[in-house]
């Protein structure tokens, strides 16, 4: 990169003593480090604070912020923790801001790579990479939207993050998905780049529940953000190829239907629901179009020149 691109990171961390040191070492090893990294200990009681503190003396660009303990763990709390960190960087001059989970690890070129993608396209507002965890293989991006950016690490252009108003504090989750959709609805491009991958050291959505119940909750989240019913059927069908296979698919559909029957209030605007459903239907149409076999050439009606040749007029 010809110019120095400045970025900051915010990491909400709640009881991440088991994994956070991997994340710290990954950030320390970056060829392009953030100018500021705020780690927000969200009421941690397991030694997370002590692990982070070990690295503060020799790395003045890392800051530890502690928020009060909470009785329950939910995604709105993660947004509140992020905002506590965001308040520490708002007055700093930077180009990009990232929300980084406290249980990831990645190679030393990870952020340099993402910065190069943002620098190459000023319309890109949000970028990330796939992640891989112990419970599943990497996403197959023939079937997963390449425009979605996982919440485990989202790197925003500053103007994009400010345009969407930051993260929406929804207790049930999908805060990352809502941010991605809102960015696209506001005219920004979002993109996952598959050339790199991060390692997620805990199965997604299992901090306080089993993998099966996580699938049920995911179905409920899908309803909450307005997934089209047809899209949800295909999402469940795709789940049958991944653990826990048919049970996982059934739980996703059950969570969606249960939320629909109860008519749970959606935490997103009707405008966002309409935008997402339009995108989903467009993707399904493209999927069906690409799966159609190419039209077969027929010899029943050969070109005129060939007809003349056959009739002996040439």
C-alpha positions as CSV (number, residue, x, y, z in Angstrom):
1,X,0.0,0.0,0.0
2,X,1.4,3.4,-1.0
3,X,-0.2,5.3,1.9
4,X,-0.4,4.5,5.5
5,X,-3.9,3.5,6.4
6,X,-4.9,3.9,10.0
7,X,-7.3,1.6,11.7
8,X,-8.5,1.0,15.2
9,X,-10.0,-2.1,16.8
10,X,-12.5,-2.7,19.6
11,X,-12.9,-6.1,21.2
12,X,-15.8,-6.8,23.6
13,X,-14.6,-9.6,25.9
14,X,-16.7,-11.4,28.5
15,X,-15.0,-14.3,30.3
16,X,-12.6,-15.0,27.5
17,X,-9.6,-16.1,29.6
18,X,-9.5,-19.4,27.7
19,X,-8.9,-17.8,24.3
20,X,-8.1,-14.1,24.5
21,X,-4.3,-14.6,24.6
22,X,-4.4,-16.2,21.2
23,X,-6.2,-13.1,19.9
24,X,-3.7,-10.7,21.5
25,X,-0.7,-12.6,20.1
26,X,-2.3,-12.5,16.6
27,X,-2.8,-8.7,16.8
28,X,0.7,-8.2,18.1
29,X,2.1,-10.1,15.2
30,X,0.4,-8.0,12.5
31,X,2.7,-6.4,9.9
32,X,0.3,-3.4,10.1
33,X,-0.8,-2.9,13.7
34,X,-3.8,-0.8,14.7
35,X,-3.1,2.7,16.1
36,X,-5.4,1.9,19.0
37,X,-6.9,-1.3,20.3
38,X,-9.5,-1.1,23.0
39,X,-10.4,-4.3,24.8
40,X,-13.5,-4.0,26.8
41,X,-13.8,-6.5,29.6
42,X,-17.6,-6.9,29.9
43,X,-17.9,-7.8,33.5
44,X,-15.4,-10.7,33.2
45,X,-14.8,-12.7,36.3
46,X,-12.5,-15.5,35.0
47,X,-9.1,-13.8,34.7
48,X,-9.6,-12.1,31.4
49,X,-8.6,-8.7,32.8
50,X,-5.3,-10.2,34.3
51,X,-4.3,-11.7,30.9
52,X,-4.9,-8.4,29.1
53,X,-3.1,-6.4,31.7
54,X,0.1,-8.4,31.1
55,X,0.4,-6.8,27.7
56,X,-0.4,-3.2,28.5
57,X,3.0,-2.0,29.8
58,X,4.9,-2.7,26.6
59,X,2.0,-1.9,24.2
60,X,0.7,1.6,25.0
61,X,-1.7,1.4,22.0
62,X,-3.7,-1.3,23.8
63,X,-6.2,-0.1,26.3
64,X,-8.3,-2.1,28.8
65,X,-11.7,-0.8,29.7
66,X,-13.9,-2.6,32.2
67,X,-17.7,-2.4,32.4
68,X,-19.8,-3.5,35.3
69,X,-20.9,-7.1,35.7
70,X,-24.2,-8.1,34.1
71,X,-26.6,-10.8,35.4
72,X,-27.3,-12.1,31.9
73,X,-25.3,-12.6,28.7
74,X,-26.9,-11.2,25.5
75,X,-26.0,-9.5,22.3
76,X,-27.2,-6.1,23.4
77,X,-24.6,-6.3,26.1
78,X,-22.0,-6.9,23.5
79,X,-23.1,-3.7,21.7
80,X,-22.9,-1.8,24.9
81,X,-19.4,-3.1,25.5
82,X,-18.4,-2.2,22.0
83,X,-19.8,1.3,22.4
84,X,-17.7,1.7,25.6
85,X,-14.7,1.0,23.5
86,X,-15.9,3.1,20.6
87,X,-16.1,6.1,22.9
88,X,-12.3,5.8,23.5
89,X,-11.5,6.1,19.8
90,X,-14.1,8.5,18.4
91,X,-11.8,11.5,18.6
92,X,-8.8,9.8,17.0
93,X,-8.0,10.3,13.4
94,X,-8.4,6.9,11.6
95,X,-9.6,5.5,8.4
96,X,-11.2,2.2,9.4
97,X,-12.6,0.6,12.5
98,X,-12.9,-3.1,13.3
99,X,-15.0,-5.1,15.8
100,X,-12.9,-8.1,16.7
101,X,-14.0,-11.1,18.8
102,X,-11.8,-12.2,21.7
103,X,-11.6,-15.8,20.6
104,X,-10.0,-15.5,17.1
105,X,-6.6,-16.1,15.8
106,X,-5.2,-15.3,12.3
107,X,-1.9,-14.9,10.4
108,X,0.4,-11.8,10.5
109,X,-0.8,-10.4,7.2
110,X,-4.5,-10.6,8.1
111,X,-5.3,-6.9,8.6
112,X,-2.8,-5.8,5.9
113,X,-4.7,-7.9,3.5
114,X,-8.1,-6.4,4.5
115,X,-6.7,-2.9,4.4
116,X,-5.4,-3.5,0.8
117,X,-8.9,-4.5,-0.3
118,X,-10.5,-1.4,1.2
119,X,-7.8,0.8,-0.3
120,X,-8.4,-0.7,-3.8
121,X,-12.2,0.1,-3.8
122,X,-13.5,3.3,-2.2
123,X,-17.1,1.9,-2.5
124,X,-16.2,-0.9,-0.1
125,X,-17.7,-0.1,3.3
126,X,-17.2,-3.3,5.2
127,X,-14.9,-6.3,4.7
128,X,-13.9,-9.6,6.4
129,X,-12.9,-13.2,5.8
130,X,-14.4,-16.6,6.5
131,X,-13.8,-18.2,9.8
132,X,-13.4,-21.8,10.7
133,X,-14.2,-23.4,14.1
134,X,-14.1,-26.8,15.6
135,X,-17.7,-27.6,14.9
136,X,-17.7,-27.1,11.1
137,X,-15.8,-26.7,7.9
138,X,-15.4,-23.3,6.2
139,X,-18.4,-22.0,4.4
140,X,-18.8,-23.1,0.8
141,X,-19.2,-19.7,-0.9
142,X,-21.0,-21.3,-3.8
143,X,-24.0,-21.4,-1.5
144,X,-23.2,-18.7,1.1
145,X,-23.6,-15.0,0.3
146,X,-20.1,-13.6,-0.4
147,X,-21.5,-10.2,0.5
148,X,-22.1,-11.2,4.1
149,X,-19.3,-10.4,6.6
150,X,-19.1,-12.5,9.7
151,X,-19.4,-10.7,13.0
152,X,-16.3,-12.4,14.4
153,X,-14.3,-9.7,12.6
154,X,-15.8,-6.9,10.7
155,X,-13.6,-4.1,9.4
156,X,-15.6,-0.9,8.4
157,X,-14.6,2.2,6.5
158,X,-15.2,4.9,9.0
159,X,-17.7,6.8,6.8
160,X,-19.7,3.6,6.4
161,X,-19.8,2.8,10.1
162,X,-21.0,6.3,10.9
163,X,-23.5,6.2,8.1
164,X,-25.2,3.1,9.5
165,X,-25.2,4.5,13.1
166,X,-23.1,1.7,14.5
167,X,-24.4,-1.5,15.9
168,X,-28.1,-2.0,16.9
169,X,-28.4,-3.3,20.5
170,X,-30.6,-6.3,19.9
171,X,-30.7,-8.8,22.7
172,X,-31.5,-11.8,20.5
173,X,-28.5,-11.3,18.2
174,X,-27.9,-10.7,14.5
175,X,-26.2,-7.4,15.3
176,X,-23.5,-8.2,12.7
177,X,-26.1,-9.2,10.0
178,X,-28.1,-6.0,10.6
179,X,-25.0,-3.9,10.2
180,X,-24.1,-5.6,6.9
181,X,-27.6,-5.3,5.5
182,X,-27.9,-1.6,6.6
183,X,-24.5,-0.8,4.9
184,X,-25.7,-2.3,1.6
185,X,-29.1,-0.6,1.9
186,X,-27.2,2.7,2.4
187,X,-25.3,2.1,-0.9
188,X,-22.0,0.6,0.4
189,X,-20.5,-2.6,-0.9
190,X,-19.7,-5.4,1.6
191,X,-17.5,-8.3,0.9
192,X,-16.0,-11.4,2.4
193,X,-12.6,-12.3,0.9
194,X,-11.9,-16.0,0.9
195,X,-8.2,-15.8,0.3
196,X,-7.7,-15.8,4.1
197,X,-9.4,-17.3,7.0
198,X,-9.5,-16.8,10.8
199,X,-9.7,-19.5,13.4
200,X,-12.7,-19.3,15.8
201,X,-11.8,-21.2,19.0
202,X,-15.3,-21.7,20.2
203,X,-18.3,-23.1,18.3
204,X,-20.4,-20.1,17.2
205,X,-23.4,-19.5,19.3
206,X,-22.6,-22.1,22.0
207,X,-21.3,-19.9,24.9
208,X,-24.4,-20.8,27.0
209,X,-26.2,-23.4,25.0
210,X,-25.8,-26.6,23.0
211,X,-25.2,-26.6,19.3
212,X,-28.7,-27.9,18.6
213,X,-30.4,-25.2,20.6
214,X,-28.1,-22.7,18.9
215,X,-29.7,-23.8,15.6
216,X,-33.2,-23.3,17.0
217,X,-32.2,-19.8,18.1
218,X,-30.7,-19.1,14.7
219,X,-34.1,-19.9,13.1
220,X,-35.7,-17.4,15.5
221,X,-33.0,-14.8,14.5
222,X,-33.8,-15.4,10.9
223,X,-37.4,-14.6,11.4
224,X,-36.5,-11.5,13.5
225,X,-34.4,-10.0,10.7
226,X,-37.1,-10.8,8.1
227,X,-35.8,-13.7,6.1
228,X,-38.2,-14.7,3.3
229,X,-39.9,-18.1,4.1
230,X,-38.7,-19.5,0.8
231,X,-35.2,-18.5,1.6
232,X,-35.5,-20.2,5.0
233,X,-36.5,-23.5,3.4
234,X,-33.4,-23.5,1.3
235,X,-31.3,-22.4,4.2
236,X,-32.6,-25.5,6.1
237,X,-31.9,-27.7,3.1
238,X,-28.3,-26.5,3.0
239,X,-28.0,-27.3,6.7
240,X,-28.6,-31.0,6.0
241,X,-25.1,-31.2,4.6
242,X,-23.5,-29.9,7.8
243,X,-23.5,-31.1,11.4
244,X,-25.9,-31.8,13.0
245,X,-27.4,-32.6,9.6
246,X,-31.2,-33.2,9.6
247,X,-31.7,-32.3,13.3
248,X,-30.0,-29.0,12.7
249,X,-32.2,-28.3,9.7
250,X,-35.3,-29.2,11.7
251,X,-34.3,-26.9,14.5
252,X,-33.6,-24.0,12.2
253,X,-37.1,-24.3,10.7
254,X,-38.7,-24.9,14.1
255,X,-37.1,-21.7,15.5
256,X,-38.3,-19.7,12.5
257,X,-41.9,-21.1,12.5
258,X,-42.2,-20.8,16.3
259,X,-41.3,-17.1,16.1
260,X,-43.6,-16.6,13.2
261,X,-46.5,-18.2,15.0
262,X,-45.9,-16.0,18.0
263,X,-45.6,-13.0,15.7
264,X,-42.6,-11.8,17.6
265,X,-41.7,-8.1,17.1
266,X,-38.9,-7.6,14.6
267,X,-36.1,-5.3,15.8
268,X,-35.4,-4.0,12.3
269,X,-37.3,-1.6,10.1
270,X,-39.9,-2.7,7.4
271,X,-37.5,-1.0,4.9
272,X,-34.7,-3.4,5.9
273,X,-36.9,-6.4,5.7
274,X,-38.0,-5.5,2.2
275,X,-34.5,-4.8,1.1
276,X,-33.3,-8.2,2.5
277,X,-36.1,-10.2,0.9
278,X,-35.5,-8.6,-2.4
279,X,-31.8,-9.6,-2.3
280,X,-32.7,-13.1,-1.2
281,X,-35.2,-13.6,-4.1
282,X,-32.7,-12.3,-6.5
283,X,-30.1,-14.8,-5.3
284,X,-32.5,-17.7,-5.5
285,X,-33.4,-16.7,-9.1
286,X,-29.7,-16.7,-10.0
287,X,-29.1,-20.0,-8.2
288,X,-32.0,-21.6,-10.2
289,X,-30.8,-20.0,-13.5
290,X,-27.2,-21.3,-13.0
291,X,-28.5,-24.8,-12.2
292,X,-30.4,-25.1,-15.5
293,X,-28.7,-27.2,-18.2
294,X,-27.5,-25.2,-21.2
295,X,-29.8,-25.3,-24.2
296,X,-29.0,-28.2,-26.5
297,X,-28.0,-27.3,-30.1
298,X,-30.2,-29.0,-32.6
299,X,-29.4,-30.2,-36.1
300,X,-33.0,-30.0,-37.2
301,X,-32.6,-26.4,-38.4
302,X,-29.0,-26.0,-39.6
303,X,-27.7,-22.6,-40.8
304,X,-28.7,-21.3,-44.2
305,X,-25.3,-21.9,-45.7
306,X,-25.4,-25.5,-44.5
307,X,-28.9,-26.0,-45.9
308,X,-27.8,-24.8,-49.3
309,X,-24.8,-27.1,-49.2
310,X,-27.0,-30.1,-48.3
311,X,-29.4,-29.2,-51.1
312,X,-26.6,-29.2,-53.7
313,X,-26.9,-25.5,-54.4
314,X,-23.3,-24.8,-53.5
